[in-house]
Amino acid sequence: MAGRQAVKAVLIDLSGTLHIENTAIPGAQDALNRLRQTSVALKFVTNTTKESKKNLLERLQRLNFNLQEQEIFTSLSAARNLIEQKQHRPLLLVEDSALEDFAGIDTSDPNAVVIGLAPDHFNYETLNKAFRMILSGAPLIAIHKARYYKRTDGLALGPGPFVKGLEYAADCKATVVGKPENTFFAQALSDLGCRPDEAVMIGDDARDDVGGAQATGMMGILVRTGKYREGDENKINPPPHLTCDSFPDAVEHILKNLL
């Protein structure tokens, strides 16, 4: 801990770190409860765009995770903040189950393209409509650009390949709002009143979770669950503060060494 503050906040990824779809990572609920018995502040930060925050919370509570809606900060929340700030009328390329988080946003005569993970809408006609809008000057906003994520049946494409396709076709650069963007982590920490050097991030994505967090000055702990693949810890520089087998192991390290 030389040169660093004691940890005052822990940011925790959800999908792949605490659960995979409707299955909890073994021991994750008990590990979370152990963290709650300390004085550290907690924030659950996720790039999940397949469902609304309310649906996500209900899924986690069914898996017996002890958390509240206000503790969850999603890339959907960050996207909505940007849309409202810029007064965009978005074409929302997200799953229908995520639309609830954009309730009240004017989507008539859209003038911006907002893209998340939307398997049911990623067809030629919809993507071509987005392409034509971008060519006509509409900004492209990516809720995040993850390459892939973990489902119970294996790895699956994230929104990143589709964002890249639109960037390539329209010769443009998307504005990204989710992890690993500095503004995403800064907003999550601001909600906790915490500085980056007082916080640690736990996640299964070396680039978006750990690399993004460490770029802001946080410590990052990579877990070998979810989307993790062997050697991921070598894909970022600096490497993770620690790579461990699972969320419970990460919590054990924090309790013994960082508080």
C-alpha positions in Angstrom: 0.0 0.0 0.0 3.0 2.3 -0.1 2.2 5.4 -2.0 -1.5 4.6 -2.1 -4.5 5.5 0.0 -6.4 2.7 1.7 -9.3 1.5 -0.4 -12.5 3.4 0.3 -14.6 2.2 -2.6 -14.9 -1.0 -4.7 -16.4 -0.9 -8.2 -17.8 -4.3 -9.3 -18.6 -5.5 -12.7 -21.8 -7.6 -12.9 -22.1 -10.0 -15.9 -19.2 -12.5 -15.9 -18.0 -11.3 -12.5 -21.0 -11.9 -10.2 -23.2 -13.9 -12.5 -23.5 -15.3 -16.0 -27.1 -14.8 -17.1 -29.2 -16.6 -14.5 -26.3 -18.4 -12.7 -24.3 -16.8 -9.9 -20.5 -17.2 -9.7 -20.0 -19.7 -6.9 -19.6 -18.0 -3.5 -20.2 -14.5 -5.0 -23.2 -13.7 -2.7 -21.3 -14.5 0.5 -18.2 -12.6 -0.7 -20.4 -9.5 -1.4 -21.9 -9.7 2.0 -18.4 -9.8 3.5 -17.5 -6.6 1.7 -20.7 -5.0 3.0 -19.5 -5.7 6.5 -16.6 -3.2 6.0 -16.7 0.6 5.6 -16.0 0.6 1.8 -18.5 2.1 -0.5 -19.8 -0.1 -3.3 -20.9 0.6 -6.9 -21.9 -2.0 -9.5 -20.8 -0.8 -12.9 -21.9 -2.6 -16.0 -21.9 -2.2 -19.7 -24.9 -4.5 -20.0 -27.3 -3.0 -22.6 -29.6 -6.1 -23.1 -32.0 -5.1 -20.3 -33.0 -2.2 -18.2 -31.5 -1.4 -14.8 -34.8 -2.5 -13.2 -34.8 -5.9 -15.0 -31.1 -6.4 -14.2 -31.7 -5.6 -10.5 -34.6 -8.2 -10.4 -32.4 -10.8 -12.0 -29.7 -10.2 -9.4 -32.1 -10.2 -6.5 -33.5 -13.6 -7.7 -29.9 -14.9 -7.5 -29.9 -13.7 -3.8 -27.5 -10.8 -4.3 -27.9 -8.0 -1.8 -27.9 -4.8 -3.7 -30.1 -1.8 -4.5 -31.1 0.0 -7.7 -29.3 3.2 -6.8 -26.0 1.2 -6.4 -26.0 0.2 -10.1 -24.5 2.5 -12.7 -24.9 1.3 -16.2 -23.7 2.4 -19.6 -27.4 2.9 -20.4 -27.5 5.6 -17.7 -24.4 7.2 -19.1 -25.9 7.2 -22.6 -29.1 8.7 -21.4 -27.2 11.5 -19.6 -25.3 12.3 -22.9 -28.5 12.2 -24.9 -30.2 14.7 -22.6 -27.2 16.9 -22.4 -26.9 17.1 -26.2 -30.7 17.2 -26.7 -30.5 14.4 -29.2 -33.5 12.5 -30.6 -31.9 9.1 -30.9 -32.5 6.1 -33.1 -32.1 3.6 -30.3 -30.5 0.3 -31.4 -31.0 -1.5 -28.1 -33.0 -4.5 -27.1 -36.7 -3.8 -26.3 -36.0 -4.9 -22.7 -33.6 -1.9 -22.3 -36.0 0.8 -23.7 -37.4 1.4 -20.2 -34.2 3.2 -19.3 -34.9 5.8 -22.1 -38.5 6.4 -21.1 -39.5 10.0 -21.9 -36.7 10.6 -24.5 -38.0 12.0 -27.7 -37.2 9.6 -30.5 -39.3 11.2 -33.2 -37.5 12.2 -36.4 -34.2 10.9 -35.0 -31.0 12.9 -35.4 -28.5 10.7 -33.6 -27.7 6.9 -33.7 -27.3 5.3 -30.3 -26.1 1.7 -30.5 -25.9 -1.0 -27.8 -26.3 -4.8 -28.0 -29.4 -5.4 -29.9 -29.4 -8.9 -31.5 -33.1 -8.7 -32.4 -32.5 -5.5 -34.3 -29.1 -6.1 -35.9 -30.3 -6.8 -39.4 -29.4 -5.2 -42.7 -32.3 -2.8 -42.9 -31.8 -1.3 -39.4 -28.1 -1.0 -39.7 -28.4 0.5 -43.2 -30.8 3.1 -41.8 -28.3 4.0 -39.1 -25.5 4.1 -41.8 -27.6 6.6 -43.9 -28.3 8.8 -40.9 -24.6 9.0 -40.0 -23.8 9.9 -43.6 -26.3 12.7 -43.3 -24.5 14.1 -40.3 -26.1 12.2 -37.3 -23.6 11.5 -34.5 -22.8 7.8 -33.7 -23.0 7.1 -30.0 -21.8 3.7 -28.8 -23.1 2.7 -25.4 -20.0 0.6 -25.3 -17.7 -1.3 -27.8 -17.1 -4.6 -26.1 -15.9 -7.3 -28.5 -17.7 -10.1 -26.9 -19.3 -11.3 -23.7 -20.1 -14.6 -21.9 -23.4 -16.4 -22.2 -24.3 -19.8 -20.7 -23.9 -21.3 -24.1 -20.5 -19.7 -24.7 -18.9 -16.5 -25.9 -21.1 -14.2 -28.0 -20.5 -11.0 -30.1 -20.9 -7.7 -28.3 -21.8 -4.4 -29.9 -18.2 -3.5 -30.7 -18.1 -5.3 -34.1 -21.3 -3.6 -35.2 -20.1 -0.2 -34.0 -16.8 -0.8 -35.9 -18.8 -1.7 -39.0 -20.7 1.5 -39.0 -17.5 3.5 -38.3 -15.8 1.8 -41.2 -18.7 2.2 -43.6 -19.5 5.8 -42.7 -15.8 6.8 -42.2 -16.6 8.2 -38.7 -15.7 7.8 -35.1 -18.2 6.9 -32.5 -18.5 8.6 -29.1 -18.3 5.8 -26.5 -20.0 6.3 -23.1 -19.5 3.0 -21.2 -16.4 1.3 -19.9 -13.5 1.8 -20.5 -14.1 5.5 -20.9 -12.6 7.8 -18.3 -15.9 9.7 -18.0 -17.8 6.6 -17.1 -15.5 5.7 -14.2 -15.3 9.3 -13.1 -19.0 9.6 -12.9 -19.3 6.3 -10.9 -16.6 7.5 -8.4 -18.2 11.0 -8.2 -21.4 9.4 -7.0 -19.4 7.9 -4.2 -17.4 11.0 -3.4 -14.2 9.0 -3.9 -10.9 9.7 -5.7 -9.5 7.1 -8.1 -6.5 6.3 -5.9 -8.9 5.3 -3.2 -10.8 2.8 -5.3 -10.4 -0.7 -6.9 -12.3 -2.2 -9.8 -13.1 -5.9 -10.1 -14.1 -7.3 -13.5 -13.7 -10.1 -16.0 -12.8 -7.9 -19.0 -9.0 -7.0 -19.0 -9.5 -4.0 -21.4 -12.8 -2.5 -20.5 -12.9 -3.2 -16.7 -9.3 -3.4 -15.5 -7.5 -1.3 -18.2 -10.1 1.4 -18.2 -10.1 1.6 -14.4 -6.3 1.7 -14.1 -6.2 4.4 -16.8 -8.1 6.6 -14.4 -5.8 5.9 -11.5 -7.7 3.1 -9.8 -6.4 -0.4 -9.1 -7.8 -3.2 -11.2 -8.4 -6.8 -10.3 -9.1 -9.2 -13.1 -11.1 -12.4 -12.4 -10.8 -15.6 -14.4 -14.5 -16.0 -14.9 -17.0 -14.9 -17.5 -15.4 -13.7 -20.7 -11.8 -14.1 -19.3 -9.5 -16.1 -21.6 -6.1 -17.4 -20.8 -3.5 -14.6 -21.2 -5.9 -11.7 -21.1 -3.8 -10.2 -18.3 -1.0 -9.8 -20.7 -3.1 -7.7 -23.2 -3.0 -4.5 -21.1 -0.2 -2.3 -20.0 0.2 -1.8 -17.1 -1.0 -5.3 -16.2 -3.7 -5.8 -13.6 -2.9 -5.1 -10.0 -3.9 -8.7 -9.5 -5.4 -11.6 -11.4 -7.4 -14.1 -9.4 -9.7 -17.0 -10.0 -13.0 -15.4 -9.0 -14.8 -12.6 -7.3 -14.6 -14.3 -3.8 -10.8 -14.5 -4.2 -10.7 -10.8 -5.2 -12.7 -9.9 -2.1 -10.4 -12.0 0.1 -7.4 -10.0 -1.3 -9.1 -6.7 -0.6 -10.0 -7.6 2.9 -6.5 -8.9 3.8 -4.3 -6.4 2.0 -6.1 -3.2 0.9 -8.3 -1.9 3.8 
